[in-house]
Amino acid sequence: MRLSNLNRFVFLLSLILLFFSPISSEEEEVDIWNKKKVDQDQQNVNQDGTSFKPNQNTKATILQAEEKITIEENVSEETQNEKVYGILDPDVNNFTLMLWSNTEIKEIKKAIKRINSLNLSKIADEIYTDTLLTISYTPKNISEDEFLNLKVNWMIEKNKDDKLFLFIEKNRNFFNSDKAIRYLVDRNISKADLKSGCEKVFLLSKDIKNSYLEKFKIYCLVFNNKKDQAQLLYDILKEEKRSDNFFDDKIQFLLGLKDNTGEKVRDDNLLNFYLSSITIPNFNYQPKKNTKEEIWEYMNSANLIKIENFEDKQKIRDLEMAADEGRVDTEKILEIYKKISFDLNSLINAEDVYNSLDLIDGRALMYQKYLLSDNVENKINLLFSMENLFKKDNLKNLYSKFLSDSLKKIDNDKIPENYKELVGKNIISDIEFKLGKIKYTDKIFHKSKVLKIYTEKGTSIKKSQKDLESVFKKIKRNRNYFYSAKDIALAESLAKDGLKIPKEFDYTDLAKQYDVPSNLLQLAKKKEIGFLVLKIVEIIGEDEVSDLDPETIYFITYLLNETELYNIRNKILTTSLPQRAQS
């Protein structure tokens, strides 16, 4: 993708000037514009359904067009010839192609490293993802390939599979595309869901040339009983010398061109391992500690992880370590524990016996005793008695998940009062943040029906202005009403979007009591827009926006207003201001 010809902007500006050329004076210009506002009863609508209207007069439109032309004309010839990559067009979030151009890459890398260490909240992750994947020029002091690689590696590390799929579709044959394609193929195989994996991979453009992808497509055609098509693609692959002996052996066997196949297991990549697993009778492979993560995941999904000799403690230990690292389901380990044999006397006296056993046998014995127990208090005691058995083998993650999942299965009403606090502390919450239905109250400005301009699609400026005046009359009657930072954030945003704030509500004076961090103001002034958004993402971090303090909400919206990032601002407003019913 390359920068479009800038003449379109000049042409656009000429049309605007021509349209308004009959205007003889500034006052007449304003009068005509007021009569012919671009449908006052209609709003621009964001992707999330919120509405906004950033520009309200002709002068602003002309100046904005002139400014964009000036910015683009100042772009160096080298930058104009630079390829740009991404998924989202810049204007989706009011960005430009110069999103990163004014910032040193070392600063961006530092911010990305800090952000990637956080478990971002839903909205922070959404803003971060959209910003990184916006089509743009590169930052200072980094090549386009290196910056592209940073984005691709991030999508892979964070398992942004859908985003990576779109990225491959929209950006053909980019640097490191082979790595991205192989990752997507492996992700499909590792889930052992070949049906949906094959459906998805055939959505990729036919002009994407990649040997690994072509091999997977050939297998998918066999999988879907389209052997004639598979044979044709395979012949082309061979003719282009992009096949190999192992793949030839396996695919010819699957196509019915030969009666038998080699029994050697190839685990150098997941596709070869998968082909080994489906073509070798009585397939048996024992993964090691250093076995590739994607092979562990596939074996786990395909139920290929089996232990036949329960005396082989090293194999069990390897599986426990894999489960602790998240490569194997905890349930697989528990199934192994259930199959280790103990005599009746050991089971009856498990609490006295387990410490004298090997750690694996001790865990298995206590787990079986836990399953046999029908007393809630005894179950809880057994669960916590096992803690040291896991910690001694450095299986903290495995234990935490096992403990949490087991405690969740116990009816809360049956938990003895003296155990409730302990149980609560050891349950890992998996409740996602969900927005409830908005409840408007005209007693508080930032929770009033004025918010409908942002929360309800199609709400007009005219309707919002009436709501604003109505709400303000009610609030004005309350002489003790305190205008909060959230009230001021809303007022500034409404003013930016063309609403007239009552003179009695002097929000500009009230705003003076709140400080906006000077370093962030400098970023806005220097138009380091992408870097500024990263800073905002870092500030939100793991918190839901609704949990941020009012002062933080204020300075975030102030910065977004100053930089005209209205779409992101609207996400912040609609998430942080309304009162919501519990869903």
PAMIVO-147099 format. One line per 3 residues: their letters; for each residue x, y, z of C-alpha. Coordinates in steps of 0.2 Angstrom, whole numbers, plus 5000, padded with zeros to 4 digits. Example, Ala and Ser with C-alpha at 12.3 -4.5 7.8 and 13.67 -1.06 7.14 Angstrom:
BEGIN
AS) 5062/4978/5039; 5068/4995/5036 .
This chain:
BEGIN
MRL) 5000/5000/5000; 5007/5017/4995; 5002/5035/5000 .
SNL) 4989/5041/4988; 4991/5056/4976; 4989/5072/4987 .
NRF) 4981/5081/4972; 4964/5074/4979; 4966/5085/4994 .
VFL) 4969/5101/4983; 4955/5096/4972; 4944/5095/4988 .
LSL) 4949/5111/4995; 4946/5120/4978; 4928/5113/4978 .
ILL) 4925/5119/4996; 4932/5137/4991; 4922/5137/4975 .
FFS) 4906/5132/4984; 4907/5147/4997; 4915/5160/4985 .
PIS) 4899/5170/4983; 4899/5174/5002; 4903/5193/5003 .
SEE) 4906/5194/5022; 4910/5184/5037; 4893/5187/5045 .
EEV) 4884/5181/5029; 4895/5166/5029; 4890/5161/5046 .
DIW) 4871/5164/5043; 4872/5153/5027; 4881/5140/5036 .
NKK) 4868/5140/5051; 4854/5138/5038; 4862/5124/5029 .
KVD) 4871/5114/5043; 4875/5097/5037; 4859/5090/5044 .
QDQ) 4859/5096/5061; 4848/5081/5065; 4861/5069/5060 .
QNV) 4877/5064/5067; 4893/5055/5062; 4893/5038/5070 .
NQD) 4908/5029/5076; 4910/5010/5074; 4904/5007/5092 .
GTS) 4888/5016/5089; 4893/5033/5097; 4890/5049/5088 .
FKP) 4901/5064/5086; 4902/5080/5076; 4919/5088/5078 .
NQN) 4918/5102/5065; 4904/5115/5065; 4908/5128/5053 .
TKA) 4915/5131/5035; 4931/5140/5041; 4936/5125/5052 .
TIL) 4933/5113/5037; 4944/5124/5025; 4957/5126/5038 .
QAE) 4958/5108/5042; 4959/5103/5023; 4973/5116/5021 .
EKI) 4982/5109/5037; 4981/5091/5030; 4988/5097/5013 .
TIE) 5003/5106/5022; 5007/5091/5033; 5007/5079/5018 .
ENV) 5017/5091/5007; 5030/5092/5021; 5033/5073/5020 .
SEE) 5050/5069/5013; 5051/5060/4996; 5058/5045/5005 .
TQN) 5043/5044/5017; 5031/5046/5002; 5039/5031/4994 .
EKV) 5038/5021/5010; 5026/5006/5011; 5013/5007/5024 .
YGI) 5006/4992/5033; 4991/4989/5044; 4973/4984/5045 .
LDP) 4964/5000/5050; 4963/5015/5039; 4970/5030/5050 .
DVN) 4953/5040/5050; 4944/5026/5059; 4951/5033/5075 .
NFT) 4955/5051/5068; 4973/5047/5065; 4984/5051/5050 .
LML) 4998/5042/5041; 5010/5052/5052; 5004/5043/5068 .
WSN) 5021/5038/5073; 5032/5049/5062; 5037/5062/5076 .
TEI) 5042/5050/5089; 5059/5041/5091; 5057/5022/5090 .
KEI) 5067/5019/5107; 5053/5028/5116; 5039/5018/5108 .
KKA) 5048/5002/5111; 5050/5006/5130; 5031/5010/5131 .
IKR) 5027/4994/5121; 5038/4983/5133; 5029/4991/5148 .
INS) 5012/4988/5141; 5015/4970/5135; 5019/4966/5153 .
LNL) 5001/4971/5159; 4985/4961/5158; 4976/4975/5149 .
SKI) 4958/4978/5152; 4946/4976/5138; 4945/4994/5132 .
ADE) 4964/4997/5135; 4967/4982/5124; 4955/4987/5111 .
IYT) 4963/5005/5110; 4981/4998/5110; 4977/4985/5096 .
DTL) 4968/4998/5085; 4983/5010/5087; 4997/4997/5083 .
LTI) 4987/4990/5068; 4983/5007/5060; 4990/5010/5043 .
SYT) 5004/5022/5045; 5022/5028/5042; 5036/5021/5053 .
PKN) 5043/5031/5068; 5060/5039/5068; 5076/5028/5067 .
ISE) 5068/5012/5062; 5066/5003/5045; 5048/4999/5039 .
DEF) 5053/4980/5040; 5059/4981/5058; 5043/4991/5063 .
LNL) 5032/4978/5054; 5041/4964/5062; 5037/4972/5079 .
KVN) 5019/4971/5075; 5019/4954/5068; 5028/4947/5083 .
WMI) 5016/4956/5095; 5001/4948/5086; 5009/4931/5087 .
EKN) 5014/4933/5106; 4997/4938/5111; 4988/4926/5100 .
KDD) 4979/4939/5090; 4974/4926/5077; 4960/4935/5069 .
KLF) 4970/4951/5068; 4985/4942/5060; 4974/4934/5047 .
LFI) 4967/4951/5042; 4985/4958/5042; 4990/4944/5030 .
EKN) 4975/4947/5019; 4978/4966/5018; 4997/4966/5017 .
RNF) 5003/4954/5004; 5020/4946/5004; 5027/4958/5018 .
FNS) 5043/4955/5027; 5042/4940/5039; 5025/4935/5031 .
DKA) 5031/4917/5031; 5033/4917/5050; 5015/4924/5051 .
IRY) 5008/4911/5039; 5016/4897/5048; 5010/4903/5065 .
LVD) 4992/4903/5058; 4993/4886/5050; 5001/4879/5066 .
RNI) 4987/4887/5077; 4974/4878/5067; 4982/4861/5068 .
SKA) 4986/4863/5086; 4968/4865/5090; 4964/4848/5082 .
DLK) 4950/4857/5073; 4955/4854/5055; 4938/4857/5048 .
SGC) 4937/4876/5053; 4956/4877/5051; 4955/4872/5033 .
EKV) 4939/4883/5030; 4949/4898/5036; 4965/4895/5027 .
FLL) 4956/4894/5010; 4950/4912/5013; 4968/4918/5011 .
SKD) 4971/4925/4994; 4977/4913/4981; 4992/4924/4976 .
IKN) 5000/4922/4993; 5014/4910/4989; 5021/4900/5004 .
SYL) 5027/4882/5004; 5021/4878/5021; 5004/4885/5017 .
EKF) 5003/4876/5001; 5007/4859/5009; 4993/4863/5022 .
KIY) 4981/4867/5008; 4985/4851/4999; 4981/4841/5015 .
CLV) 4965/4851/5018; 4959/4846/5000; 4962/4828/5005 .
FNN) 4954/4830/5021; 4938/4837/5012; 4939/4822/5000 .
KKD) 4944/4833/4985; 4959/4822/4980; 4959/4828/4962 .
QAQ) 4961/4846/4967; 4974/4840/4980; 4984/4830/4966 .
LLY) 4984/4846/4955; 4991/4857/4968; 5003/4844/4974 .
DIL) 5010/4842/4956; 5012/4860/4954; 5022/4861/4971 .
KEE) 5033/4846/4965; 5036/4855/4948; 5041/4871/4957 .
KRS) 5053/4860/4968; 5045/4866/4984; 5040/4849/4991 .
DNF) 5052/4837/5001; 5054/4818/5003; 5044/4817/5019 .
FDD) 5029/4827/5013; 5030/4817/4996; 5029/4801/5006 .
KIQ) 5014/4806/5017; 5003/4815/5004; 5006/4801/4991 .
FLL) 5000/4788/5004; 4985/4799/5008; 4981/4802/4990 .
GLK) 4981/4783/4988; 4996/4783/4976; 5005/4771/4987 .
DNT) 5000/4757/4999; 5012/4761/5014; 5021/4775/5022 .
GEK) 5037/4777/5033; 5035/4776/5052; 5047/4789/5056 .
VRD) 5040/4803/5067; 5045/4820/5061; 5043/4834/5075 .
DNL) 5054/4848/5066; 5037/4857/5063; 5019/4854/5068 .
LNF) 5013/4850/5050; 5025/4836/5049; 5021/4830/5066 .
YLS) 5003/4830/5062; 5005/4820/5046; 5015/4808/5056 .
SIT) 5001/4806/5069; 4988/4802/5056; 4997/4790/5045 .
IPN) 5007/4779/5057; 4996/4765/5065; 4996/4764/5084 .
FNY) 5005/4781/5084; 5015/4783/5101; 5025/4798/5104 .
QPK) 5032/4803/5121; 5035/4822/5122; 5050/4829/5132 .
KNT) 5052/4844/5142; 5060/4853/5127; 5046/4847/5115 .
KEE) 5039/4862/5105; 5024/4871/5113; 5013/4869/5097 .
IWE) 5016/4850/5098; 5011/4849/5116; 4996/4859/5112 .
YMN) 4991/4848/5097; 4994/4832/5107; 4983/4839/5121 .
SAN) 4969/4844/5109; 4970/4827/5100; 4970/4817/5116 .
LIK) 4987/4809/5111; 4995/4812/5129; 4994/4795/5137 .
IEN) 5004/4786/5151; 5004/4767/5150; 5017/4764/5163 .
FED) 5013/4773/5179; 5029/4768/5187; 5038/4779/5175 .
KQK) 5038/4794/5186; 5049/4805/5174; 5036/4804/5161 .
IRD) 5023/4809/5173; 5034/4823/5180; 5037/4830/5162 .
LEM) 5018/4831/5160; 5016/4839/5176; 5029/4852/5172 .
AAD) 5020/4855/5155; 5003/4858/5164; 5011/4870/5176 .
EGR) 5017/4880/5160; 5000/4879/5152; 5004/4867/5138 .
VDT) 4994/4853/5145; 4976/4853/5153; 4976/4851/5172 .
EKI) 4962/4838/5169; 4975/4827/5160; 4986/4826/5176 .
LEI) 4971/4823/5187; 4966/4808/5175; 4984/4801/5178 .
YKK) 4982/4803/5197; 4966/4793/5197; 4974/4779/5188 .
ISF) 4988/4776/5200; 4984/4761/5211; 4983/4761/5230 .
DLN) 4977/4748/5242; 4962/4751/5253; 4972/4754/5269 .
SLI) 4982/4768/5261; 4966/4776/5255; 4958/4775/5272 .
NAE) 4974/4782/5281; 4979/4794/5266; 4982/4809/5278 .
DVY) 4994/4799/5288; 5002/4790/5274; 5005/4803/5260 .
NSL) 5020/4812/5267; 5030/4795/5267; 5027/4793/5248 .
DLI) 5035/4799/5232; 5028/4817/5229; 5019/4811/5213 .
DGR) 5011/4796/5222; 5007/4808/5237; 4998/4820/5226 .
ALM) 4988/4805/5218; 4984/4797/5234; 4977/4813/5242 .
YQK) 4967/4817/5226; 4959/4800/5226; 4955/4803/5245 .
YLL) 4947/4820/5240; 4936/4812/5227; 4930/4799/5239 .
SDN) 4926/4811/5253; 4908/4817/5255; 4911/4829/5269 .
VEN) 4914/4848/5263; 4925/4852/5278; 4935/4837/5275 .
KIN) 4937/4840/5256; 4943/4858/5260; 4956/4851/5272 .
LLF) 4962/4839/5260; 4964/4852/5246; 4975/4863/5257 .
SME) 4985/4848/5264; 4990/4845/5246; 4998/4862/5244 .
NLF) 5016/4857/5250; 5015/4842/5238; 5014/4853/5223 .
KKD) 5025/4867/5229; 5040/4855/5233; 5040/4851/5215 .
NLK) 5038/4869/5210; 5021/4866/5203; 5013/4882/5209 .
NLY) 5003/4886/5194; 4996/4869/5193; 4992/4869/5211 .
SKF) 4983/4886/5210; 4972/4881/5196; 4968/4864/5203 .
LSD) 4964/4872/5220; 4953/4886/5212; 4944/4874/5201 .
SLK) 4940/4862/5215; 4934/4876/5227; 4922/4882/5214 .
KID) 4914/4866/5213; 4909/4867/5232; 4892/4874/5236 .
NDK) 4896/4891/5244; 4881/4888/5256; 4889/4872/5263 .
IPE) 4906/4880/5266; 4908/4882/5285; 4909/4900/5290 .
NYK) 4927/4899/5297; 4933/4893/5280; 4924/4906/5269 .
ELV) 4938/4919/5269; 4951/4906/5265; 4941/4898/5251 .
GKN) 4937/4916/5244; 4956/4920/5243; 4960/4905/5233 .
IIS) 4947/4906/5220; 4954/4914/5204; 4941/4925/5197 .
DIE) 4936/4922/5178; 4922/4935/5178; 4924/4946/5163 .
FKL) 4919/4965/5164; 4902/4967/5156; 4893/4984/5154 .
GKI) 4876/4984/5161; 4861/4994/5154; 4863/5013/5156 .
KYT) 4852/5021/5169; 4851/5040/5166; 4849/5052/5181 .
DKI) 4846/5071/5178; 4852/5075/5196; 4870/5072/5190 .
FHK) 4876/5081/5175; 4888/5067/5168; 4875/5053/5171 .
SKV) 4861/5063/5163; 4852/5060/5147; 4864/5073/5139 .
LKI) 4875/5057/5137; 4863/5050/5124; 4873/5060/5111 .
YTE) 4887/5047/5114; 4878/5032/5120; 4863/5031/5108 .
KGT) 4865/5030/5089; 4857/5044/5079; 4854/5056/5093 .
SIK) 4854/5074/5085; 4863/5090/5090; 4846/5098/5091 .
KSQ) 4839/5085/5103; 4855/5085/5113; 4855/5104/5115 .
KDL) 4837/5103/5122; 4842/5089/5134; 4857/5099/5140 .
ESV) 4846/5115/5143; 4833/5104/5152; 4846/5095/5163 .
FKK) 4855/5111/5167; 4839/5120/5173; 4836/5105/5186 .
IKR) 4854/5105/5192; 4854/5124/5194; 4840/5123/5207 .
NRN) 4852/5113/5218; 4863/5127/5226; 4874/5114/5233 .
YFY) 4878/5105/5217; 4896/5102/5215; 4903/5100/5197 .
SAK) 4915/5086/5197; 4929/5082/5185; 4918/5070/5175 .
DIA) 4905/5084/5173; 4919/5095/5166; 4925/5082/5155 .
LAE) 4908/5080/5148; 4905/5099/5146; 4922/5101/5136 .
SLA) 4917/5087/5125; 4900/5093/5121; 4907/5110/5117 .
KDG) 4920/5103/5105; 4905/5094/5097; 4896/5110/5094 .
LKI) 4884/5111/5109; 4882/5128/5118; 4885/5126/5136 .
PKE) 4875/5138/5147; 4886/5153/5152; 4882/5150/5171 .
FDY) 4892/5134/5169; 4909/5141/5168; 4918/5124/5164 .
TDL) 4934/5132/5158; 4937/5141/5175; 4932/5125/5184 .
AKQ) 4944/5115/5174; 4959/5126/5181; 4959/5116/5197 .
YDV) 4964/5100/5188; 4981/5097/5181; 4985/5088/5165 .
PSN) 5002/5080/5166; 5015/5092/5157; 5024/5077/5148 .
LLQ) 5008/5072/5140; 5003/5090/5135; 5020/5091/5127 .
LAK) 5017/5075/5117; 5000/5083/5111; 5009/5099/5106 .
KKE) 5023/5090/5096; 5010/5079/5088; 5017/5063/5094 .
IGF) 5000/5056/5093; 5003/5037/5093; 5015/5039/5107 .
LVL) 5002/5049/5117; 4989/5035/5114; 5001/5022/5121 .
KIV) 5004/5033/5136; 4985/5033/5139; 4984/5014/5137 .
EII) 4997/5013/5150; 4988/5024/5162; 4972/5014/5160 .
GED) 4982/4998/5161; 4973/4983/5169; 4959/4994/5176 .
EVS) 4942/4996/5168; 4940/5014/5163; 4924/5015/5175 .
DLD) 4936/5012/5190; 4948/5026/5186; 4947/5041/5197 .
PET) 4938/5057/5190; 4953/5067/5188; 4961/5054/5177 .
IYF) 4946/5053/5167; 4946/5072/5165; 4964/5074/5159 .
ITY) 4963/5059/5147; 4947/5066/5138; 4956/5083/5139 .
LLN) 4971/5076/5129; 4959/5067/5117; 4949/5083/5114 .
ETE) 4965/5093/5111; 4972/5081/5098; 4954/5078/5090 .
LYN) 4954/5060/5094; 4936/5060/5095; 4932/5042/5092 .
IRN) 4944/5036/5106; 4937/5050/5117; 4919/5043/5114 .
KIL) 4924/5026/5120; 4931/5033/5136; 4916/5044/5139 .
TTS) 4903/5030/5136; 4913/5018/5147; 4917/5029/5162 .
LPQ) 4903/5042/5164; 4886/5033/5163; 4878/5024/5178 .
RAQ) 4874/5006/5173; 4863/4993/5181; 4871/4977/5186 .
S) 4870/4965/5171 .
